[in-house]
Amino acid sequence: MAPQRKMIVFPTKNELSEAMAEYTANLSAKFIKEKGLFTVVLSGGDQIDWLCKLVQPPYIDSIEWSKWHVFWVDERVCAWEDPDSNYKLAMEGFLSKVPIPDKNIYAIDKHLAADGNAEHCATLYEECLKNLVKEKIIPISKKTGYPEFDLQLLGMGPDGHMASLFPNHPQINEKQKWVTYITDSPKPPPKRITFTLPVINSTLYNLMAICDKAPAKSVAEIMKHNNLSLPSAHLSAQVENVWYLDQAAASEL
Ligand SMILES: O=C1O[C@H](COP(=O)(O)O)[C@@H](O)[C@H](O)[C@H]1O
């Protein structure tokens, strides 16, 4: 049985941000102690701003950054230098400020992304995950049969999308592939790659963080009516599925 969705509402974005850092740091310590490494999946969007507390004391000095392995749940198919790139966003706002070895940062293929070939980028990212399974960096979940990441940090758009799984798009039903692609995303840019739902839900700890008024209606649709036409309503996890909201995001509950 998947764990129940947990929800915590924070008075301010700053408090949410502090809690996100504490949650991440605690899991980092737990997994590094248990198995010597920590696999973390990032999103794009506003989330990187909320991770700012991790690059400040006490976390900047206490986290064993060299043991981190970093992935993206979705990525826009564009050059790394493009302002739309989730990699660029994370590099500038977070990853460049902490000593994670470059080899442990698993970005979309630079050249294929710049060429705009979404299908090929998705295939290559899935191959990268499969190689890391062989290298025993990522285990395959005994329960789900899909790769099992330790922590995934997710965000939700006002339309209820998570990763690059959008309402009324067939990608949400993909069960064979680990990574798929989209070329007509309703939110620009149109070409993206994304983990598929079974991979997202095979993660041990999923933390969905949502701030501001714009997504409040979708938050209410999910929390009050479990409206499954919204991709984020399908989020689950193997151990914990926790939703952090600020007051504005929770205002329609
Ligand atoms: O396009 C995207 O949007 C979602 C949500 O972003 P937000 O700024 O509304 O929080 C994000 O999680 C995803 O990674 C990104 O590619």
PDBQT file of the ligand as one rigid body, heavy atoms in Angstrom, charges set to zero:
ROOT
HETATM    1  O1  LIG A 301       7.899  23.570 -16.192  1.00  0.00    +0.000 OA
HETATM    2  C1  LIG A 301       8.064  23.162 -15.073  1.00  0.00    +0.000 C 
HETATM    3  O2  LIG A 301       7.150  23.436 -14.113  1.00  0.00    +0.000 OA
HETATM    4  C2  LIG A 301       7.064  22.708 -12.894  1.00  0.00    +0.000 C 
HETATM    5  C3  LIG A 301       6.380  23.611 -11.888  1.00  0.00    +0.000 C 
HETATM    6  O3  LIG A 301       7.145  24.785 -11.765  1.00  0.00    +0.000 OA
HETATM    7  P1  LIG A 301       6.716  25.996 -10.836  1.00  0.00    +0.000 P 
HETATM    8  O4  LIG A 301       7.668  27.111 -11.157  1.00  0.00    +0.000 OA
HETATM    9  O5  LIG A 301       5.287  26.311 -11.180  1.00  0.00    +0.000 OA
HETATM   10  O6  LIG A 301       6.882  25.498  -9.435  1.00  0.00    +0.000 OA
HETATM   11  C4  LIG A 301       8.430  22.231 -12.439  1.00  0.00    +0.000 C 
HETATM   12  O7  LIG A 301       8.314  21.412 -11.308  1.00  0.00    +0.000 OA
HETATM   13  C5  LIG A 301       9.098  21.497 -13.594  1.00  0.00    +0.000 C 
HETATM   14  O8  LIG A 301      10.328  20.936 -13.203  1.00  0.00    +0.000 OA
HETATM   15  C6  LIG A 301       9.333  22.500 -14.692  1.00  0.00    +0.000 C 
HETATM   16  O9  LIG A 301      10.014  21.953 -15.807  1.00  0.00    +0.000 OA
ENDROOT
TORSDOF 0
